[in-house]
Amino acid sequence: MQIKINNKDVCTEASNMLELAQELNLPERGIAMALGTNMVSRDVWSTTELQEGDSVIVIKAACGG
């Protein structure tokens, strides 16, 4: 399916946010994801389904100020 990740069109086989994180090889720590404008807690990634055309924002934590 086609979704947007950080405003870029991406084709994915992932059906939920956990599968997407695994597909993108995201690290287990220091990552947050939002679906649309709503932050999604890591503990519900596996039950948060993705739909065609969804917009996902991936935020990586960085040290410093």
N, CA, C and O of each residue as an XYZ file, in Angstrom:
260
protein
N       0.836     -1.181      0.000
C       0.000      0.000      0.000
C       0.879      1.241      0.000
O       2.046      1.189      0.389
N       0.319      2.335     -0.432
C       1.028      3.622     -0.456
C       0.676      4.415      0.795
O      -0.500      4.619      1.095
N       1.689      4.860      1.520
C       1.508      5.764      2.648
C       2.560      6.860      2.540
O       3.441      6.798      1.682
N       2.469      7.853      3.398
C       3.501      8.880      3.472
C       4.247      8.691      4.788
O       3.641      8.512      5.844
N       5.573      8.735      4.704
C       6.409      8.717      5.896
C       7.245      9.983      5.854
O       8.042     10.188      4.939
N       7.052     10.829      6.859
C       7.725     12.131      6.899
C       7.557     12.874      5.572
O       8.511     13.421      5.020
N       6.324     12.879      5.081
C       5.918     13.591      3.860
C       6.506     13.034      2.570
O       6.500     13.718      1.546
N       7.017     11.795      2.600
C       7.512     11.155      1.383
C       6.643      9.947      1.080
O       6.312      9.169      1.975
N       6.271      9.791     -0.197
C       5.480      8.632     -0.601
C       6.317      7.369     -0.484
O       7.448      7.308     -0.967
N       5.738      6.352      0.174
C       6.428      5.092      0.407
C       5.447      3.956      0.143
O       4.269      4.046      0.489
N       5.939      2.898     -0.468
C       5.150      1.683     -0.643
C       5.570      0.712      0.455
O       6.761      0.459      0.640
N       4.595      0.167      1.185
C       4.897     -0.720      2.294
C       4.019     -1.956      2.274
O       2.901     -1.929      1.759
N       4.528     -3.027      2.832
C       3.748     -4.249      3.030
C       3.214     -4.322      4.464
O       2.435     -5.216      4.796
N       3.638     -3.370      5.318
C       3.253     -3.378      6.730
C       1.757     -3.129      6.880
O       1.184     -2.289      6.187
N       1.129     -3.872      7.798
C      -0.297     -3.664      8.053
C      -0.534     -2.892      9.346
O      -1.644     -2.421      9.594
N       0.512     -2.760     10.177
C       0.379     -1.980     11.405
C       1.693     -1.241     11.678
O       2.677     -1.424     10.962
N       1.695     -0.416     12.705
C       2.861      0.435     12.958
C       4.078     -0.361     13.435
O       5.209      0.028     13.143
N       3.877     -1.449     14.152
C       5.008     -2.278     14.579
C       5.689     -2.899     13.367
O       6.917     -2.888     13.275
N       4.912     -3.437     12.445
C       5.479     -4.005     11.225
C       6.211     -2.941     10.416
O       7.250     -3.222      9.817
N       5.675     -1.720     10.396
C       6.335     -0.630      9.684
C       7.688     -0.317     10.325
O       8.684     -0.152      9.621
N       7.727     -0.233     11.648
C       8.981      0.032     12.357
C      10.004     -1.050     12.040
O      11.179     -0.749     11.833
N       9.571     -2.300     12.001
C      10.470     -3.408     11.672
C      10.921     -3.330     10.221
O      12.093     -3.562      9.925
N      10.013     -3.007      9.319
C      10.337     -2.881      7.901
C      11.359     -1.772      7.663
O      12.220     -1.887      6.790
N      11.256     -0.696      8.447
C      12.175      0.437      8.319
C      13.458      0.243      9.123
O      14.337      1.104      9.113
N      13.564     -0.894      9.821
C      14.724     -1.189     10.671
C      14.970     -0.096     11.699
O      16.112      0.298     11.935
N      13.899      0.391     12.307
C      14.029      1.430     13.321
C      14.560      0.816     14.616
O      14.217     -0.318     14.948
N      15.388      1.551     15.342
C      15.919      1.030     16.606
C      14.811      0.889     17.649
O      13.758      1.516     17.533
N      15.051      0.072     18.656
C      14.044     -0.173     19.682
C      13.887      0.994     20.650
O      12.870      1.087     21.338
N      14.870      1.881     20.716
C      14.819      3.019     21.626
C      15.061      4.309     20.846
O      15.702      4.309     19.795
N      14.536      5.403     21.384
C      14.806      6.709     20.792
C      13.966      7.048     19.585
O      14.317      7.949     18.823
N      12.859      6.344     19.394
C      11.981      6.574     18.244
C      10.556      6.800     18.733
O      10.077      6.116     19.638
N       9.897      7.761     18.124
C       8.469      7.973     18.354
C       7.800      8.029     16.986
O       8.414      8.434     15.998
N       6.539      7.618     16.940
C       5.801      7.684     15.685
C       4.422      8.289     15.922
O       3.787      8.082     16.956
N       3.993      9.042     14.920
C       2.654      9.617     14.941
C       1.915      9.141     13.703
O       2.504      8.978     12.634
N       0.636      8.924     13.858
C      -0.231      8.572     12.740
C      -1.153      9.768     12.532
O      -1.988     10.076     13.383
N      -0.995     10.430     11.406
C      -1.691     11.696     11.211
C      -1.095     12.711     12.167
O       0.109     12.967     12.139
N      -1.927     13.281     13.005
C      -1.436     14.266     13.978
C      -1.421     13.711     15.400
O      -1.233     14.461     16.358
N      -1.617     12.398     15.541
C      -1.691     11.787     16.868
C      -0.482     10.902     17.148
O      -0.194      9.968     16.401
N       0.223     11.213     18.242
C       1.323     10.351     18.667
C       0.743      8.989     19.045
O      -0.337      8.907     19.631
N       1.464      7.929     18.707
C       1.006      6.577     19.005
C       2.012      5.944     19.953
O       3.192      5.820     19.625
N       1.547      5.549     21.110
C       2.395      4.923     22.113
C       2.933      3.595     21.581
O       2.212      2.828     20.943
N       4.205      3.339     21.854
C       4.866      2.120     21.367
C       4.091      0.854     21.752
O       4.071     -0.110     20.988
N       3.461      0.848     22.913
C       2.770     -0.360     23.366
C       1.515     -0.682     22.557
O       0.941     -1.758     22.723
N       1.081      0.223     21.689
C      -0.075     -0.075     20.827
C       0.285     -0.082     19.338
O      -0.606     -0.141     18.491
N       1.577     -0.025     19.012
C       1.977     -0.085     17.606
C       1.443     -1.337     16.928
O       1.012     -1.281     15.776
N       1.465     -2.472     17.633
C       1.045     -3.734     17.000
C      -0.449     -3.776     16.699
O      -0.886     -4.560     15.856
N      -1.229     -2.950     17.371
C      -2.678     -2.948     17.142
C      -3.150     -1.700     16.395
O      -4.348     -1.520     16.173
N      -2.202     -0.839     16.008
C      -2.549      0.369     15.263
C      -2.398      0.083     13.777
O      -1.290      0.096     13.240
N      -3.512     -0.172     13.125
C      -3.506     -0.561     11.716
C      -3.234      0.621     10.805
O      -3.627      1.754     11.082
N      -2.556      0.325      9.718
C      -2.285      1.325      8.686
C      -3.275      1.152      7.542
O      -3.679      0.037      7.211
N      -3.653      2.267      6.950
C      -4.571      2.266      5.809
C      -3.912      2.972      4.636
O      -3.035      3.816      4.822
N      -4.329      2.630      3.446
C      -3.867      3.298      2.228
C      -3.970      4.810      2.400
O      -5.017      5.320      2.801
N      -2.893      5.527      2.100
C      -2.896      6.980      2.155
C      -2.586      7.583      3.512
O      -2.521      8.806      3.638
N      -2.389      6.740      4.551
C      -2.060      7.269      5.880
C      -0.770      8.072      5.834
O       0.079      7.873      4.966
N      -0.647      8.984      6.792
C       0.552      9.779      6.944
C       1.188      9.448      8.296
O       0.559      9.598      9.343
N       2.439      8.997      8.259
C       3.172      8.630      9.465
C       4.361      9.559      9.610
O       5.064      9.848      8.642
N       4.576     10.023     10.828
C       5.744     10.838     11.132
C       6.635     10.019     12.054
O       6.181      9.534     13.090
N       7.901      9.862     11.682
C       8.886      9.163     12.504
C       9.827     10.212     13.077
O      10.437     10.991     12.343
N       9.933     10.218     14.400
C      10.773     11.186     15.096
C      11.876     10.424     15.812
O      11.616      9.512     16.597
N      13.133     10.823     15.521
C      14.273     10.201     16.169
C      14.838     11.162     17.207
O      15.087     12.333     16.919
N      15.036     10.650     18.418
C      15.596     11.468     19.495
C      17.062     11.771     19.180
O      17.779     10.949     18.611
N      17.481     12.974     19.568
C      18.877     13.369     19.375
C      19.390     13.984     20.660
O      18.651     14.669     21.366
N      20.652     13.742     20.963
C      21.277     14.316     22.149
C      21.690     15.756     21.853
O      21.937     16.122     20.704
N      21.757     16.537     22.874
C      22.202     17.914     22.705
C      21.073     18.905     22.795
O      19.945     18.541     23.127
N      21.360     20.135     22.508
C      20.321     21.134     22.685
C      20.151     22.040     21.534
O      19.299     22.929     21.567
